[in-house]
Amino acid sequence: MKKSRLYPFERNRYFYGKLLTVRDFESEQKYFNDKRRLLNRLLYGSGVLSGMQVVAVDDKTISVEMGVAIDYIGREIVIPSPVTLKLSMIEGFMNNEYKKNVYLCVAYDEKGKEPVHSVGNSSIRNDEVSEYNRVLESYRLFIVEEAPAPASFEFVQLLENVATIYEDANVRITQRMPKYVNAGEVVEVKLVVEKTLQTPRIALQFDYEAQGFAPLGSDKNKVTFAEPGNAQETEYTVSYHVKAPQAAGGMAELAVPNRAAKLTIGDAVIPLDTNAKHVVEVLEEPVTDRILKDWHERSLEQAVDGSSDQSICLAKIGLLQMGPTYMIEKVDRVPFGEYIESTALLQRLGQSGRSAALNRFYATARTYDLEFDAKPTLDVQYHPDRNEFGFDLGIPRPQHLYDEIATGTMEVALESIGKTGGFFFSRGKKNYVSDEIRHGLGEGQVTVVVGLEEIDHSLSLEKDAAKKKVYYGQSDVFKGTEHEPDIPNVSLGTLVYPEKGTFRIGMKLQGETETTASVIAVRWWAFKSLGAAKAGASAMEDDRLESALAEAAASEQDK
């Protein structure tokens, strides 16, 4: 196999009296090598099979562990023993100051071994002639300063749609999105900006045009990237989301027209010559089924198509420039995911249900405080790379009055205990103690008043003022009157932690009470005297002053 071209296989036919020449023996080796490499290419693909870990030994030295890989035309690459090298000793390393990252690659290589005297050649030539007696299948480590183009990887060609917005010797801006989407799916679009460290700051702004896709987010169809002023990075990724059409069976388009884009490098405005465009097919069937169909329908030429000079990237090495020299900042292993997984492992993962788990959705939640009079907010973000929804919930803080009063509510669920009509707390106990509640008035002594809150939903909307009632003290004193509450008879108590700025509410049901309520709502008020707070602070300052004077006096006596 030469440059991954497929040639018909021919093997030697032996017969008595056949004259064997160099051509016959080379043909014998080529037959087995080409057939094995063809199967390697079709069955396994290309990438690291095992080992080849790259680690930083010191500021300027790396170590590559032993391992096995298959290159892009099916040849085996074997590193038989660990190798430790200084970056400056590796082929291709120039230590250019404008390079933040360099890429360590490995490629298949052959070397002659065991030179011997050639008897046959010496009969026709007067000078000494030597030939190598063995061919050592080896490897070559080298460094490249430019990251490979995303579309050069076979798996990217199957899974992603890559469009180039701008590219020159120092800058490459691409946009990536899935090649296929399902109807109604939320799709992540990634804008990737790659540059050299010497290149001035980059800013890009454009309005994309969508046919079928619906913009998501507050920015609608506007995308903005501005490199931070103090950044020392050479690669940035900006993500935004669009929603696929609800109807399957057609094509959806997302384009970045050059007339609607503005690219600035330093102070120069760079015109864009091309219009980047994605054409994505909207499917009804699962995307994985369509990708497998594309894989199975490849022609033989497409299947074995590769490049004999394409190498495998083992590591992205981040460099930190230190004046005229450098130091290794970090090492990222196999940055472009060039791995080959064992079929046995993939089978076990499939049996364990991991493949099914990829079709599930997951959720994470985060809360944050809002002003007491603000409306609660909910922001939802979808992360398609891990099938995860992120919920950010904004909750108003308890109300502060005159900087010394705070209020809030707490709800406790009730459960029926059968025909008796009584109610227990949700954990089956008559006593309940809340978690610590932060009142927001800071440290120090506070007074907490609690009461039971009742909302009458039978009243009309015009009587909002009478809809909510709060009962303080013993609510059973209203029993038998028109003000009798529809809430259980509960005794309340509080436990305050002055040094923490928190408190707990304790509740106890008094006997069995009939009620239609499913929860108990407790309204609390926290009071803090500003005068007391100032006095406490002044006392603390006095204590600190006395302590400092005592230490100074002790120090003078020691002298």
Number of C-alpha atoms within 10 A of each C-alpha: 19 11 13 20 14 15 10 8 11 11 12 11 8 10 7 5 6 8 8 10 8 8 8 15 11 10 15 15 11 16 16 14 14 21 17 14 21 22 14 20 22 14 11 17 23 25 25 24 18 16 14 25 17 23 18 18 14 12 15 16 16 19 17 22 17 16 17 15 25 26 26 28 27 28 23 23 23 20 18 13 10 13 13 14 15 14 22 13 11 14 13 16 16 15 17 14 17 14 22 23 24 22 24 27 18 22 23 22 14 11 11 12 12 11 12 12 13 14 12 9 14 13 9 8 9 8 9 10 14 14 14 13 13 12 11 12 14 15 17 15 19 18 21 17 18 15 15 14 10 17 14 12 17 15 13 16 13 17 15 16 20 22 21 17 23 19 14 8 8 14 16 18 19 19 22 19 22 20 19 23 24 21 19 18 15 20 23 18 17 17 22 17 23 19 24 21 19 14 14 15 17 21 18 18 15 18 19 19 18 17 13 19 22 18 19 15 12 7 11 14 17 16 16 14 16 12 15 11 9 7 9 13 16 18 16 14 13 13 13 17 22 21 18 26 22 13 14 17 13 13 18 19 15 20 16 21 18 18 13 14 20 16 19 16 14 12 10 10 13 14 13 17 11 13 16 19 20 19 17 21 19 24 20 16 13 11 17 11 10 15 15 11 11 11 13 10 11 11 10 10 11 10 17 24 17 22 15 18 12 17 21 26 25 26 24 23 24 19 21 18 17 9 7 8 12 16 15 19 16 16 21 15 18 21 14 18 14 21 18 15 14 12 11 9 10 13 11 12 13 13 11 11 10 12 13 11 12 12 10 10 13 14 13 11 10 10 12 11 13 16 14 16 10 12 11 13 13 11 10 13 15 18 16 14 9 12 14 15 16 15 16 16 17 18 17 16 18 21 17 19 10 8 13 16 20 21 20 17 14 15 13 14 13 18 15 17 13 8 6 10 12 17 23 21 21 15 11 13 11 16 15 18 14 15 11 15 15 14 25 18 19 16 15 18 18 24 12 21 17 21 22 26 20 19 14 13 10 7 11 10 10 8 9 11 8 12 15 12 15 15 17 14 13 13 20 15 12 12 11 9 8 7 11 12 23 16 21 24 20 22 16 20 15 16 14 18 16 13 10 13 18 20 19 16 21 15 18 17 19 13 12 15 17 14 15 11 15 15 16 18 19 21 19 19 19 19 19 19 15 12 9 13 17 11 12 14 13 12 12 12 12 12 11 12 11 12 11 11 11 11 10 11 10 10 10 8 7 6 5
